[in-house]
Structure formats: structure tokens, C-alpha cells
Amino acid sequence: MTTAINGAKFSPKELDRDSRFYVAGHRGLVGSAIWRRLERGGFVNLVGRSSAELDLMDRDATFAFFAETKPRYVVLAAAKVGGIMANSTHPVDFLSDNVRIQTNVIDAALAHGVERLLFLGSSCIYPKLAPQPIREDSLLTGHLEPTNDAYAIAKIAGILHIQAVRRQYGLPWISAMPTNLYGPNDNFSPQGSHVLPALIRRYDEAAQSGASTVTNWGTGTPRREFLHVEDMADACLHLMERYDGPQQVNVGTGSDVTIREIAETIARVTGYEGRTEWDTTKPDGTPQKLLDVSMLRATGWRPSISLEDGLASTVEWYRENRDGLRG
């Protein structure tokens, strides 16, 4: 049975577990979680390549890979990502690298007959001052947050690319826009991480060293929504089997907390007992970024991991793996 909400179709169609499934970016935060979810879901023909094995910015190499492997399904989770500092200081890299990666993968998938493709974007595609919670139709209605506008433009280009493929070729390709994600295999480096893994590393190091204070950027007042990456992976498979429409779909929890509250929670989970200070000379970024997840909920999906439980398990994973993590 097919139903329609706001012009989008919801028609359950289970993916073939034996068909070849390529996860672009399968070693990253999202890609590795999707890989694990697909394995748990019975997919037996998964394909992945590390960036050392396949440079997706190399168009010829990307096309050659698709010609060789001929995947039926694709999740495009490969991207250059980073926090406020990385985005602010390297906007050319975030725009150029991401446009090349996604254009090469989408064009190669089109050329080699990929049946179903899911493009993963980011909630930063929406205007800085978009009405909260942010609906999908807020896209392109206002100015972007300047600290990550280059990355956002790249992701917006990806959304429009998917919509263009649907219009020109009629393929059931879709886009999903996750809120702030966290979990195993995140980037915990001091220079390249997003806010939550940066806080986990900072408070863990302070707890280990016995530091009397921890200093965070900004005022702590911006509100953010956080989704565990295992929930995100589950939502991706759900959408590939339940959703077919041109509109990008927000993926989140529908609730948010302040940065100050998240810092207090991480301090508690890591066992840090010192004082937290806030460097108000540093930027806050967008004041609030909460996604309207009505469209996702209409497909029948809900998250299952609470923020407290997710943070506790992520801190545990970080402590077990921190010695082998990048810088």
C-alpha cells in the first residue's frame, strides 16, 4: 500500500539482502554505523573502500570502481567534515572536496545503473535563523550560518543533484539530513572534531589529569539536537525501504539541549569534578538548530537510544580506543 504526505510517497519495499550494497565512507562515523546496521539486517554483499584504496575526488577512479563492482544500492556517507574551527579556517576545502566527492559518486552511480541511492547531508543546510523546529521546506529561504556556509552549499548541491536525477531519469533516489550525530568512530581530534566529541575528549583529559578547570568556546547557550549514530543508521535503512520522494528528510530526535547542559552531562559521565568556564570571545554558531521530524515520523520511525545512555556508551568507546585515534 502506498500513502502520500506532502507529495512524498511512502511505499514499503524491502531491499534484496543478497544484492551488492556500496557504502561510500564506510569507515567514518556514519558509514561504519550503516555498515554494522546492514550486517545486522542480513545484507551479505557489502562493498567498501577506504580513502587510501579509492580517492572519490578522482573521477576516473570512481567510475572505474563502479564499473568493476556494479552495486545495486548505494549510501553516500563519504564527506569531508569538521567543527566550527575547521569549517571557518578551510572553507575552500570543505566546498571543493565535498562537491567533487558527491558529484563523482552520483554521476558514476547513474552511469552504472544504481537502483537505489541515499545521499546524506547535514542540518547546516538550513538558514541560520530558520523558524524552529526546522522544516524541510525551510531550505533556501534565508542566509546560512557563515561559520560553515561552504560545507552547507556543497550539501545543498547534493540535494539538488538527487532531485535532478529523479526529474530527469525517474530513479527513486533520496536524501536524508541528519541532526548532530555522535557515537563510535567519531573524530575526536582537537582541531577537526564537532562539539560533542570535542567535549568528550576535553573532559576526559581533564578528568585523567585532575585539571581544575575546563574552558569551552562560546556562551554555552546555543541549543543543539543530538542523535546517536546507531539510530541514524537504522533510520537510513528504514528510509531506503519506506520512503520515495524528492524532498530531503530530516533525521533527528525532535528535542534539543543547550551546549552548557550537554557539557554538564559529559562532565558527569566522565567523572570530571572541576570547574567549567566559557570563552565568550569565541563564536557560538547558530543559536538553535532543532529539526522538525514530522515527515520521518510519518514513515513510522522513532529513535531508541536516549542521550544519557548514548553519551555513556560513547565515552566508554572513546576510552577503550583513544590511544589509537587520530591526533
C-alpha positions as a printed NumPy array, in Angstrom:
array([[  0.   ,   0.   ,   0.   ],
       [  1.319,   3.458,  -0.938],
       [  0.383,   6.588,   1.011],
       [  1.351,  10.211,   0.343],
       [  2.18 ,  13.041,   2.735],
       [  3.042,  16.487,   1.336],
       [  3.533,  14.935,  -2.063],
       [  6.027,  12.339,  -0.808],
       [  5.323,   8.648,  -1.285],
       [  5.672,   6.097,   1.48 ],
       [  5.707,   2.679,  -0.131],
       [  7.396,  -0.168,   1.762],
       [  9.75 ,  -2.145,  -0.435],
       [ 12.319,  -4.39 ,   1.186],
       [ 15.802,  -4.273,  -0.298],
       [ 17.332,  -7.515,  -1.579],
       [ 19.761,  -8.722,   1.095],
       [ 21.85 , -10.592,  -1.485],
       [ 22.415,  -7.629,  -3.822],
       [ 25.66 ,  -5.673,  -3.789],
       [ 25.486,  -2.642,  -1.499],
       [ 28.193,   0.047,  -1.579],
       [ 28.684,   2.236,   1.491],
       [ 30.782,   5.247,   0.493],
       [ 32.669,   6.362,   3.589],
       [ 32.241,   3.054,   5.395],
       [ 34.989,   3.777,   7.93 ],
       [ 33.593,   7.11 ,   9.096],
       [ 31.174,   7.847,  11.892],
       [ 28.003,   7.383,   9.856],
       [ 29.276,   4.949,   7.244],
       [ 30.628,   2.463,   9.795],
       [ 27.326,   2.53 ,  11.699],
       [ 25.396,   1.946,   8.478],
       [ 27.727,  -0.961,   7.64 ],
       [ 27.031,  -2.539,  11.046],
       [ 23.292,  -1.995,  10.648],
       [ 23.289,  -3.597,   7.214],
       [ 25.224,  -6.592,   8.531],
       [ 22.698,  -6.992,  11.344],
       [ 19.931,  -6.665,   8.754],
       [ 21.213,  -9.64 ,   6.774],
       [ 22.987,  -7.917,   3.871],
       [ 25.718, -10.277,   2.717],
       [ 27.299,  -8.453,  -0.213],
       [ 28.599,  -5.201,   1.244],
       [ 31.309,  -3.206,  -0.533],
       [ 33.527,  -0.522,   0.952],
       [ 36.829,   1.154,   0.122],
       [ 38.992,   3.293,   2.357],
       [ 40.162,   6.669,   1.074],
       [ 43.617,   5.116,   0.636],
       [ 42.13 ,   2.424,  -1.612],
       [ 39.796,   4.733,  -3.554],
       [ 40.022,   8.515,  -3.798],
       [ 36.459,   9.613,  -4.526],
       [ 37.758,  13.006,  -5.657],
       [ 39.377,  11.136,  -8.566],
       [ 36.588,  10.931, -11.147],
       [ 38.205,   8.27 , -13.333],
       [ 38.974,   6.057, -10.333],
       [ 35.416,   6.426,  -9.042],
       [ 33.887,   5.457, -12.389],
       [ 36.283,   2.506, -12.675],
       [ 35.248,   1.306,  -9.219],
       [ 31.549,   1.387, -10.127],
       [ 32.239,  -0.383, -13.412],
       [ 34.066,  -3.143, -11.533],
       [ 31.738,  -3.612,  -8.544],
       [ 28.336,  -2.74 , -10.092],
       [ 26.449,  -2.067,  -6.827],
       [ 22.675,  -2.16 ,  -6.857],
       [ 22.331,   0.059,  -3.781],
       [ 24.477,   2.959,  -2.522],
       [ 24.636,   5.069,   0.611],
       [ 26.73 ,   8.186,   0.058],
       [ 28.163,   8.893,   3.513],
       [ 31.653,   9.911,   2.363],
       [ 32.433,  13.562,   3.073],
       [ 34.997,  15.95 ,   4.466],
       [ 33.579,  17.014,   7.827],
       [ 34.657,  19.13 ,  10.783],
       [ 33.609,  21.52 ,  13.511],
       [ 33.404,  25.314,  13.663],
       [ 37.17 ,  25.832,  13.694],
       [ 37.858,  23.545,  10.742],
       [ 34.987,  24.953,   8.678],
       [ 35.928,  28.55 ,   9.444],
       [ 39.593,  28.167,   8.529],
       [ 39.32 ,  25.844,   5.5  ],
       [ 36.109,  26.768,   3.632],
       [ 37.636,  26.103,   0.189],
       [ 38.462,  22.522,   1.166],
       [ 35.   ,  21.864,   2.573],
       [ 33.309,  23.198,  -0.553],
       [ 35.595,  21.814,  -3.239],
       [ 36.297,  18.393,  -1.747],
       [ 32.677,  17.624,  -0.924],
       [ 31.31 ,  18.784,  -4.272],
       [ 33.834,  16.586,  -6.067],
       [ 33.17 ,  13.536,  -3.886],
       [ 29.399,  13.61 ,  -4.197],
       [ 29.354,  14.593,  -7.885],
       [ 31.695,  11.769,  -8.819],
       [ 29.743,   9.174,  -6.823],
       [ 26.325,  10.319,  -8.051],
       [ 27.431,  10.523, -11.69 ],
       [ 29.126,   7.117, -11.541],
       [ 26.091,   5.569,  -9.839],
       [ 23.871,   6.991, -12.566],
       [ 26.157,   5.764, -15.335],
       [ 26.284,   2.241, -13.915],
       [ 22.613,   1.691, -13.123],
       [ 22.397,   2.017,  -9.342],
       [ 18.775,   1.341,  -8.437],
       [ 18.536,   2.986,  -5.018],
       [ 20.822,   5.694,  -3.61 ],
       [ 20.66 ,   7.59 ,  -0.334],
       [ 22.567,  10.877,  -0.122],
       [ 23.443,  12.06 ,   3.374],
       [ 23.622,  15.776,   4.015],
       [ 23.623,  17.848,   7.178],
       [ 21.234,  20.066,   9.097],
       [ 23.594,  23.006,   8.44 ],
       [ 21.934,  23.303,   5.002],
       [ 19.148,  25.313,   6.609],
       [ 19.168,  29.095,   7.144],
       [ 20.823,  30.33 ,  10.333],
       [ 17.612,  31.975,  11.523],
       [ 15.129,  29.423,  10.196],
       [ 11.954,  29.059,  12.296],
       [ 12.356,  26.332,  14.922],
       [ 11.887,  23.429,  14.673],
       [ 13.257,  23.49 ,  11.141],
       [ 11.012,  22.044,   8.458],
       [ 12.309,  20.545,   5.234],
       [ 10.748,  23.372,   3.226],
       [ 12.968,  25.927,   5.011],
       [ 15.74 ,  25.048,   2.568],
       [ 16.951,  28.067,   0.549],
       [ 14.71 ,  30.546,   2.382],
       [ 17.425,  32.568,   4.156],
       [ 21.103,  33.211,   4.873],
       [ 23.309,  30.337,   6.042],
       [ 25.413,  30.266,   9.188],
       [ 28.688,  31.887,   7.988],
       [ 30.975,  29.579,  10.   ],
       [ 30.034,  26.574,   7.848],
       [ 28.358,  28.041,   4.764],
       [ 30.853,  26.485,   2.329],
       [ 30.119,  22.97 ,   3.617],
       [ 26.386,  23.725,   3.6  ],
       [ 26.466,  24.865,  -0.031],
       [ 28.174,  21.622,  -1.024],
       [ 25.458,  19.595,   0.685],
       [ 22.69 ,  21.701,  -0.851],
       [ 24.23 ,  20.979,  -4.256],
       [ 23.997,  17.272,  -3.424],
       [ 20.307,  17.532,  -2.554],
       [ 19.559,  19.314,  -5.811],
       [ 21.642,  16.746,  -7.705],
       [ 19.488,  13.945,  -6.304],
       [ 16.316,  15.862,  -7.17 ],
       [ 17.627,  16.433, -10.704],
       [ 18.282,  12.7  , -11.127],
       [ 14.716,  11.987, -10.036],
       [ 13.301,  14.525, -12.509],
       [ 15.455,  13.56 , -15.473],
       [ 15.709,   9.79 , -15.008],
       [ 12.842,   8.889, -12.674],
       [ 15.05 ,   6.964, -10.261],
       [ 13.879,   6.529,  -6.641],
       [ 16.941,   8.206,  -5.121],
       [ 16.534,  10.112,  -1.856],
       [ 18.32 ,  12.458,   0.558],
       [ 18.406,  12.482,   4.356],
       [ 19.535,  15.36 ,   6.559],
       [ 20.745,  14.225,   9.984],
       [ 20.973,  16.427,  13.024],
       [ 24.183,  16.466,  15.1  ],
       [ 25.453,  12.89 ,  15.299],
       [ 27.738,  11.199,  17.8  ],
       [ 28.979,   7.732,  18.681],
       [ 31.721,   5.195,  17.894],
       [ 34.295,   6.135,  15.22 ],
       [ 33.683,   9.855,  15.583],
       [ 36.514,  12.342,  15.008],
       [ 37.852,  13.247,  18.444],
       [ 40.816,  15.329,  17.255],
       [ 41.249,  18.768,  18.894],
       [ 41.301,  20.624,  15.561],
       [ 38.737,  18.754,  13.451],
       [ 36.012,  17.498,  15.759],
       [ 32.421,  18.601,  16.217],
       [ 31.197,  19.928,  19.525],
       [ 30.188,  16.704,  21.27 ],
       [ 33.326,  14.589,  20.608],
       [ 35.45 ,  17.678,  21.338],
       [ 33.747,  17.982,  24.718],
       [ 34.172,  14.267,  25.442],
       [ 37.9  ,  14.451,  24.767],
       [ 38.324,  17.694,  26.718],
       [ 36.512,  16.458,  29.823],
       [ 38.085,  13.007,  29.715],
       [ 41.569,  14.51 ,  29.547],
       [ 40.698,  16.893,  32.388],
       [ 39.353,  14.016,  34.48 ],
       [ 42.518,  12.   ,  33.847],
       [ 44.884,  14.861,  34.632],
       [ 42.944,  16.285,  37.539],
       [ 42.693,  19.723,  35.89 ],
       [ 40.873,  22.311,  37.979],
       [ 39.113,  23.971,  35.023],
       [ 37.846,  23.194,  31.522],
       [ 37.294,  26.043,  29.063],
       [ 34.718,  25.725,  26.283],
       [ 34.007,  28.003,  23.321],
       [ 31.154,  30.497,  23.36 ],
       [ 28.473,  31.142,  25.952],
       [ 27.012,  27.649,  26.262],
       [ 23.526,  28.97 ,  25.465],
       [ 23.009,  27.667,  21.885],
       [ 20.661,  24.72 ,  21.715],
       [ 21.551,  21.564,  19.803],
       [ 19.84 ,  18.296,  18.965],
       [ 21.925,  15.112,  19.182],
       [ 21.223,  11.704,  17.637],
       [ 23.229,   8.563,  18.268],
       [ 24.769,   7.292,  15.057],
       [ 23.317,   3.792,  15.531],
       [ 19.854,   5.353,  15.462],
       [ 20.877,   7.306,  12.351],
       [ 21.971,   4.114,  10.618],
       [ 18.677,   2.455,  11.456],
       [ 16.8  ,   5.455,  10.052],
       [ 18.807,   5.274,   6.805],
       [ 17.834,   1.675,   6.114],
       [ 14.266,   2.46 ,   7.135],
       [ 14.075,   5.333,   4.63 ],
       [ 15.59 ,   3.292,   1.822],
       [ 12.845,   0.723,   2.322],
       [  9.978,   3.08 ,   3.179],
       [ 10.405,   6.459,   1.5  ],
       [ 10.375,   7.668,  -2.099],
       [ 10.138,  11.412,  -2.634],
       [ 12.161,  14.403,  -3.87 ],
       [ 12.063,  16.229,  -0.526],
       [ 15.059,  15.68 ,   1.737],
       [ 14.031,  14.057,   5.026],
       [ 15.143,  15.416,   8.395],
       [ 16.515,  12.771,  10.747],
       [ 16.663,  13.63 ,  14.439],
       [ 15.042,  13.205,  17.825],
       [ 12.744,  16.248,  17.825],
       [ 14.223,  17.592,  21.103],
       [ 17.293,  19.641,  21.996],
       [ 19.516,  20.759,  24.903],
       [ 21.877,  23.689,  25.491],
       [ 25.611,  23.27 ,  24.956],
       [ 26.018,  24.056,  28.64 ],
       [ 23.675,  21.185,  29.548],
       [ 25.494,  18.764,  27.273],
       [ 28.817,  19.823,  28.809],
       [ 27.459,  19.208,  32.301],
       [ 26.257,  15.763,  31.279],
       [ 29.606,  14.842,  29.727],
       [ 31.435,  16.119,  32.805],
       [ 29.266,  13.864,  34.938],
       [ 29.676,  10.82 ,  32.677],
       [ 33.476,  11.207,  32.504],
       [ 33.755,  11.769,  36.243],
       [ 35.191,  15.274,  35.948],
       [ 34.701,  17.256,  39.171],
       [ 36.394,  20.57 ,  38.314],
       [ 35.001,  23.888,  37.138],
       [ 33.773,  24.729,  33.621],
       [ 34.489,  28.171,  32.142],
       [ 33.209,  29.696,  28.896],
       [ 35.322,  31.752,  26.48 ],
       [ 32.731,  34.228,  25.232],
       [ 35.189,  35.745,  22.728],
       [ 34.75 ,  32.599,  20.619],
       [ 31.75 ,  32.116,  18.278],
       [ 28.596,  30.311,  19.348],
       [ 27.443,  29.381,  15.867],
       [ 23.734,  29.039,  15.139],
       [ 21.645,  29.933,  18.241],
       [ 19.333,  26.935,  17.816],
       [ 19.168,  24.053,  15.398],
       [ 16.264,  21.717,  16.071],
       [ 14.804,  19.697,  13.239],
       [ 11.134,  19.121,  12.596],
       [ 10.984,  15.344,  12.199],
       [  7.286,  15.056,  11.368],
       [  7.982,  13.652,   7.912],
       [ 10.285,  10.961,   9.302],
       [  7.803,  10.04 ,  11.999],
       [  5.095,   9.72 ,   9.383],
       [  7.079,   6.821,   7.918],
       [  6.905,   5.024,  11.256],
       [ 10.431,   5.6  ,  12.602],
       [ 11.493,   6.697,  16.117],
       [ 14.933,   6.808,  17.794],
       [ 15.603,   4.254,  20.519],
       [ 18.801,   5.449,  22.276],
       [ 18.494,   8.111,  24.999],
       [ 21.077,  10.909,  25.157],
       [ 22.322,   9.852,  28.598],
       [ 22.778,   6.215,  27.534],
       [ 24.309,   7.227,  24.223],
       [ 26.836,   9.537,  25.871],
       [ 27.808,   6.905,  28.441],
       [ 28.466,   4.283,  25.757],
       [ 30.349,   6.789,  23.577],
       [ 32.622,   7.82 ,  26.457],
       [ 33.253,   4.138,  27.148],
       [ 34.108,   3.526,  23.472],
       [ 36.408,   6.561,  23.411],
       [ 38.317,   5.407,  26.479],
       [ 38.762,   1.938,  25.016],
       [ 40.036,   3.312,  21.703],
       [ 41.625,   6.699,  22.428],
       [ 45.231,   5.523,  22.179],
       [ 44.684,   4.536,  18.54 ],
       [ 42.626,   7.554,  17.475],
       [ 43.9  ,  10.277,  15.14 ],
       [ 45.672,  13.308,  16.657]])
